[in-house]
Amino acid sequence: CGGVPTPETRPPVPPDALVPARVEPREIGYINALIEGHDGVATMRTLDPRRGLVCFWVPWGQRADFDALIAGLRRELSIVVLDRADPVLAGLPLEEWSDKAD
């Protein structure tokens, strides 16, 4: 095999695969557990725990399932999907997902 991919050899994460969001900081662990319980739909990374900023990585072909899951979670939790250009995300490592994923 070709070995472990490095940042230089790893293909870039498609922009639409990264979905930044704001959640209640106290709910980060709970939301992460719910996301993990839906195998393959998404992975969540905490960008800034104090401000409740997270990012979901949604694999190709899972966007409809992810959107349905988030819509369901919004019935009980505050989850605000952010535009990637939102100034609140300035300086946060959205593009470094594959290098530093939790």
C-alpha positions in Angstrom: 0.0 0.0 0.0 1.0 3.6 -0.3 1.3 4.3 3.4 -0.5 6.8 5.5 -1.6 9.9 3.6 0.1 13.1 4.6 -1.4 16.6 4.4 0.4 17.0 1.1 -0.9 13.8 -0.5 -4.4 13.7 1.1 -7.2 14.9 -1.2 -8.8 18.1 0.0 -12.1 17.9 1.9 -14.9 19.1 -0.5 -16.2 22.4 0.8 -19.8 21.2 1.0 -18.7 18.3 3.2 -17.9 20.8 6.1 -20.9 22.2 7.9 -20.1 24.7 10.6 -22.7 25.4 13.3 -23.3 27.1 16.6 -24.7 25.1 19.5 -25.2 25.6 23.2 -21.7 24.9 24.8 -23.2 22.7 27.5 -24.8 20.5 24.7 -21.6 19.8 22.7 -21.0 16.4 24.3 -24.6 15.4 24.0 -24.8 16.4 20.3 -21.6 14.6 19.6 -22.9 11.4 21.1 -26.1 11.7 19.1 -24.1 12.2 15.9 -21.8 9.3 16.7 -24.9 7.1 17.3 -25.9 7.6 13.6 -23.0 5.7 12.1 -21.7 7.2 8.9 -24.0 10.2 8.7 -21.4 12.8 10.1 -18.6 13.4 12.4 -18.5 16.4 14.7 -15.5 18.4 15.7 -15.4 21.2 18.3 -13.9 24.4 17.0 -14.4 26.6 20.0 -16.1 25.0 23.1 -16.6 28.3 24.9 -18.6 29.8 22.0 -20.3 26.5 21.1 -18.8 26.5 17.6 -18.6 23.1 16.0 -18.1 21.7 12.5 -19.7 18.6 11.0 -17.9 16.6 8.3 -20.6 15.0 6.2 -19.5 12.1 3.9 -20.4 12.2 0.2 -23.9 10.7 -0.2 -25.0 11.4 3.4 -26.1 15.0 3.2 -29.9 14.3 3.0 -29.6 12.0 6.1 -27.5 14.6 7.9 -30.0 17.4 7.1 -32.9 15.3 8.4 -30.9 14.4 11.5 -30.2 18.1 12.2 -33.8 19.1 11.5 -34.9 16.5 14.1 -32.4 17.7 16.7 -33.5 21.3 16.2 -36.8 20.3 17.8 -35.1 19.9 21.1 -31.8 21.7 20.8 -30.4 25.0 19.6 -28.4 24.2 16.5 -27.7 27.0 14.0 -26.0 26.1 10.8 -23.5 28.8 9.8 -22.4 30.0 6.5 -18.7 29.2 6.0 -18.1 32.9 5.4 -19.6 33.9 8.7 -17.1 36.3 10.5 -17.6 34.3 13.8 -15.6 31.5 12.1 -12.6 33.7 11.2 -9.4 32.2 12.3 -10.9 28.8 13.1 -9.4 25.6 11.4 -12.2 24.6 9.1 -9.8 23.7 6.3 -7.6 21.7 8.6 -10.3 19.1 9.4 -8.4 16.1 8.0 -5.2 17.0 9.8 -6.5 17.6 13.3 -9.8 15.8 13.6 -10.9 14.8 17.1 
